Amino acid sequence: MEKFLNRKIIYNGRILRVELDQVECDNGVFAYREIVRHSGGAGILCISTDQKVLLIQQYRYAYNEELYEIPAGKLEPNENPLEAAKREFEEETGYCADEIYPLTTIYPTCGYSDEKIYLYYVSTYHPSKLHLDIDENIEAYWIDFKEVLSMIRSGQIKDAKTICAIQTYLLLKEEK
């Protein structure tokens, strides 16, 4: 276990904070750890009764690419992850989730961030209304489950939370 010695805040923004911590390692060596602090996120894997997956496609500036993803978003301060998942699902897809089941919690970048993403599953939902943020340009698509698996295999779906949600769903389904 590393011993915390001191911290310098490098950046404090709207979405994340970057800290530089000095630590003492188990062997007595002093080192620095750059940490990205993030409030976390929540996402929902929605699969219809006819085995179609509801994915969104949106441009991600950091990658300069349009990506396919499950509906998801960041947690507001002190927000319950389940409530965030419901909110983001409705905002991005125009559907309200009726029954939500937890899938797993993932640590997407454990080498330098404390972000946690809470993943859920929903199969029953009803129409609502889109509530996109002013800077969001999102399209929602119902894609056949087998096609989604093919998109993961081919590298067309690259988003980690989406791949983890699908894989966890398959593992849990296999256990039943």
N, C-alpha and C positions, 0 to 999 in steps of 0.2 A: 504494500500500500504506500503510495507516495504521500509525503507530508507537505501540505500547503504552507508557503512562507509569506508570499505577498502577491498583490494583484495591481495591475494597471489597466484601466479601461481605455482601449484604443479607439473604439467607435461605439456610439449609442444611437441607433436609428429607430425607425418606426416598426421594422420587422425583426431586427436582430441587434445584438450587442456583441462586440468583439473584445475579449479580455486576454491579457497576457499575464499568466500566472508563473511565479517562480516556485519550484517544488524541490524537495530533497527526496531522491530515490532511495529505495531499500538499501542499496550498496553505498550510500553516503554521497553519491554524485549529485550535484545541483544541476537542474535543467529548467527549461522554460516550456510551457504548454500554451499554445494559442487555442482559445476556446470560443466558438460561436454559440452564444446563448440565444435560444429560440423558444417561443411560447408553445410550440408544438402544433400539431394539426390532427385532423380527423377526416376520414374518407369512408364512402359507402360503396360496396360492391352490390349492384342491383342486377338480379337475374330474373327474367320474366318466366311465366309458366311454360312458354314455348321455347325456353332455353336461349334467349337473346340477352346479351349483356349491354347495359346502358353505359356507354363511354362518352366522355366529352373530348373534343379536340380543341386545343388552344395553342397559340403561339407562346413559346417560352423564350424570353429575351436572352437569358443566360446561355442558352444553347443555339439560339438563332434558328429554331425549328418549330414546326407544328407538331405537337405530341398528343397521342391518345392516352387518356388517363381515366381512372374512376373519378367521380365527382368528389372533391375534397377542398379543404381550405384550412387556414390557420386558426388557432384558438385565440379568442379575445382574452384579455387578462382575467384570470380566475373563472373562465368559462368551463363548464362541464363538457368533456369530450363528446359524449352522446348528444348533447344539445347542439354542439357545433356541427356534428355530422348531419343531424337533421336539417339544420339551418342551411348548410352548404349544399346539401342534396336538393333542397327546394330552390334555392337561389340559382343554381347552375343548370338544373334540368326541367324545372317547372312541375315537379312531382313532389308529393308529400309521402314520406315513408310511414306505413302503418305499423308494422312490427319490425323491430331492429334487433339483430343478434350480434354479439361481439365475435369477431374473428381472432384478432391478435393485436398486439402492440409491437411496433417495430422501431428500431434505432437506425435510421437511414444512413447516418454518417458518424459512427461512434468514435472515429479517430480524432475528430476535432469539434464535434458539436454535441449539445445535450438535447437536441430535438427528439421528440417522441411523436410517432404518428399512430393514432388509434384507428383500427380498421374494423368496420362493421359490415354486416350482410343484411340485405332486405329482399324479400320476394313479393311482398304485398305493398301496394302503393296506390295513390289516387292522384288525378290531375290537380294541379294548382297553378301557380303563376311564376314565371321567371322573374328573378330579382338580380340581374347582373350588376356588378359594380360598374361605375362609369368608365373605368379603364379596361374592362374585360370584353373580349370578343370570343365567345364560346359557342361551339356547335355541339349538340347532343346527337348521338347515333345509337340505334339498337343494332347490335352486331351479333350474328350467330355465335354461340359459345365455341363451337369447333373452329370457326374462323378466328376468334380471339386467340385461341391456343396456337393456331398457325401464325398469327401476327407476332406472338411472343417468340416462337421458334425462329422466325425469319429475322427478328430484330426490328420489326416495324413498331412494336410496342416496346419502349425502352424504360418507361417510368417504373421506378422501383416499388412504389406503394401499390401500383396496379398489379405488377407481377406477383408481389407478396400476397395480395388479397386473393388473387386467382389460385395460387399454389396452396394457400392455407385452406381455402374453400374446398379444393380437391382432396386435400389430406383429411379434412374433417368429414367430408362426404364418404370417403373410403372407409373410415372407421365405423360408420353406421351400418 
